[in-house]
């Protein structure tokens, strides 16, 4: 199962952790895993290119079956929130269609997302 956790602080998204594998099909044919992986990479790329946050100023871990991104409090903004919310909508869609393979959790610290 793929577990996706978004973290919010004071009403702003500040990070995401995506771990696991869907195993909905054999490797190379697993569309659930491919869809979540695409959204995870899009999140990182959008934070950099649209949000203007360079990789050096964020905590970023990318490995097989694991992606974790965490932003500094100074980098939180409405623009970054929009990026995270867009990716969240995509994950929610996959989770609703494939609940056996994807689980979304929102970790809120001092405020809702």
C-alpha positions as CSV (number, residue, x, y, z in Angstrom):
1,X,0.0,0.0,0.0
2,X,1.1,3.5,-0.7
3,X,0.7,5.9,2.2
4,X,0.6,9.6,1.6
5,X,0.8,12.1,4.4
6,X,0.6,15.9,4.0
7,X,1.7,18.1,6.9
8,X,0.3,21.5,7.7
9,X,1.5,24.1,10.1
10,X,-0.6,27.2,10.9
11,X,-2.9,26.5,8.0
12,X,-0.1,26.2,5.4
13,X,1.1,23.0,3.8
14,X,4.8,22.4,4.7
15,X,5.5,18.9,3.6
16,X,4.6,15.5,2.3
17,X,5.7,12.0,2.8
18,X,4.9,9.3,0.3
19,X,5.9,5.7,1.1
20,X,5.3,2.2,-0.1
21,X,4.3,0.4,-3.3
22,X,0.8,-0.3,-4.6
23,X,1.4,-3.8,-5.9
24,X,-1.8,-3.4,-7.9
25,X,0.0,-5.1,-10.8
26,X,3.5,-6.4,-11.7
27,X,6.3,-3.9,-11.8
28,X,6.3,-1.8,-15.0
29,X,2.5,-2.3,-15.3
30,X,1.4,-0.9,-12.0
31,X,-0.7,2.1,-13.0
32,X,-1.6,3.1,-9.4
33,X,2.1,3.3,-8.4
34,X,2.9,5.2,-11.6
35,X,0.1,7.7,-11.0
36,X,1.2,8.4,-7.4
37,X,4.8,8.6,-8.4
38,X,4.0,11.1,-11.2
39,X,2.1,13.3,-8.7
40,X,5.0,13.1,-6.2
41,X,7.5,14.2,-8.7
42,X,5.2,16.9,-10.0
43,X,4.9,18.2,-6.4
44,X,8.7,18.5,-6.1
45,X,9.1,20.1,-9.5
46,X,6.3,22.6,-9.0
47,X,7.6,23.7,-5.6
48,X,10.9,24.4,-7.3
49,X,9.8,25.9,-10.6
50,X,6.5,27.6,-9.7
51,X,7.1,28.2,-6.0
52,X,10.7,29.3,-6.5
53,X,12.0,27.2,-3.7
54,X,15.4,25.7,-4.5
55,X,16.2,22.1,-3.6
56,X,19.0,23.3,-1.2
57,X,16.5,25.2,1.0
58,X,14.1,22.2,1.5
59,X,14.5,18.8,3.1
60,X,14.2,16.3,0.2
61,X,14.6,12.6,0.3
62,X,13.8,10.5,-2.8
63,X,14.4,6.7,-2.9
64,X,12.6,3.7,-4.2
65,X,9.2,3.7,-2.6
66,X,9.9,6.8,-0.6
67,X,9.6,10.6,-1.2
68,X,9.7,13.1,1.5
69,X,9.7,16.9,1.1
70,X,9.7,19.4,4.0
71,X,9.8,23.2,3.6
72,X,11.1,25.8,5.9
73,X,8.5,28.0,7.7
74,X,9.8,31.1,5.7
75,X,8.9,29.4,2.4
76,X,5.2,28.7,3.3
77,X,2.8,30.8,1.1
78,X,-0.6,30.7,-0.6
79,X,1.2,29.8,-3.8
80,X,2.8,26.8,-2.2
81,X,-0.5,25.8,-0.7
82,X,-2.1,25.9,-4.1
83,X,0.5,23.5,-5.4
84,X,0.0,21.1,-2.5
85,X,-3.8,21.3,-2.7
86,X,-3.6,20.5,-6.4
87,X,-1.5,17.4,-5.8
88,X,-3.8,16.5,-2.9
89,X,-6.8,16.5,-5.2
90,X,-5.0,14.1,-7.5
91,X,-4.1,11.8,-4.6
92,X,-7.7,11.9,-3.3
93,X,-9.0,10.9,-6.7
94,X,-6.6,7.9,-6.9
95,X,-7.5,7.0,-3.3
96,X,-11.2,7.0,-4.0
97,X,-10.8,4.8,-7.0
98,X,-8.2,2.5,-5.5
99,X,-8.7,2.5,-1.7
100,X,-7.1,-0.9,-1.4
101,X,-3.8,0.6,-2.7
102,X,-3.6,4.2,-1.5
103,X,-4.2,5.8,1.9
104,X,-4.1,9.6,2.4
105,X,-3.6,11.2,5.8
106,X,-3.5,14.9,6.7
107,X,-1.3,15.8,9.7
108,X,-2.3,19.2,11.0
109,X,-0.2,21.1,13.5
110,X,-1.9,24.3,14.6
111,X,-4.5,24.9,12.0
112,X,-6.4,23.2,9.2
113,X,-5.4,22.7,5.6
